[in-house]
């Protein structure tokens, strides 16, 4: 094996290994975001995002609706961070990474 071939092979292997590691982390991150949603959001938005009884009384948005799903990630981050209407702001109680994780989780609601 030449040095050049070795470098290409090593680069491929390390890249593949690193990619594999991120695949293993993604389910854990998704699980953490779902757990965070269930602990902080489901009280009003319901576990499926369609709204709990209390949330419907407060006129929360159905998170699976076209209206909500068509918002940009930045818009959703802004709503979660600053709050809107009856929804309180979470910028002081959640980390930016947690808010971003919630947005990724919201995208899975159908």
N, C-alpha and C positions, 0 to 999 in steps of 0.2 A: 504494500500500500504506500503510495506516495504521500508526501506531506500535504499536498493540496487536497487529495482525496480524504485524508484523515481529518483535515479541518472541516471540509464539507460534511462528512459523516458526523463528526462531533457536534457541529452546529445544528444539524438536523435532529440528532438525538436529544441534545439539551433543549432545543426549541420544542420538541415533541413532549419531553418530560415536563417542562414548565407549563405547556398547554394542558397536559393531563392534570397537573396540580390545580389549575384554575377550574377545570371541570369539576374536581372534587369539592372545591370551595363554593361553587355556585349553588348547589342544592342547600348547603348550610346557610348561605346568605339569604336565599329565598325562604327557607324555613324560619329564619330569624325575622324577616320582614313580615311574614304571615303572622307569626306570634305577636309581633309588635302591633300589627293591625288589629288582631283580636283583642289585645289588652287595652289599646288606646282609642280605637276607631269604631269597633263593632257595636259598642253601646248605642251609638246613634245610627251608624251606617249599616248595622247588621252584619253577620258573619259572611254573607254573600255579596255585600255592597248595595243591596236593594233598599236598605233602610229598615231599621227596627221599628217597633210600634212607637217608641218614644221619638225616634228620628223622623218618622212620618208626621208626627204631631208638630215637630220643629221645622217641617218642610225641607229636610235635607235632600240633596240631590241623589238620585240613583247613580252610583259610581260606575255601573256598567252601561249607562245610557250613552247614546251617540253624542249628546251634548257634552258630557264629561270626558268621554274617551277622545273627543276631537280636540280637547285642549292640549296645548303643548306641554312638554315635561316642565319647562320653566314656569308656565302658568300654574300647573299643579303644585310645584314646589312653593310658589308664592302663596297660594291659598293655604297650604298646610302650615307654612311658616308664619304668615301674618294673620291667618283666620279670615273668615268672610261670613257676613250675616250672623247667624247664631253660632257659628263654629269658632271656638277660641283659637288663638295663635299657639303654635307649638315650637316656635323658634328658640324659646328659652328652656324648653324641657326635652327637646330631641336634638341629637347631633345632625349635622348636614348629611352625613352618610346614612343615617336612619331615615331621614326625610326622603332622600333619593331612593332608598330601598322601598319605602312605602309607595312611591310613584311607580317603580318597576312592578310592585305587587298589584297596584291598581290596574295596570295594563293587562293583567291576567283575568280580571273579573269580566265575566260575560253574562 
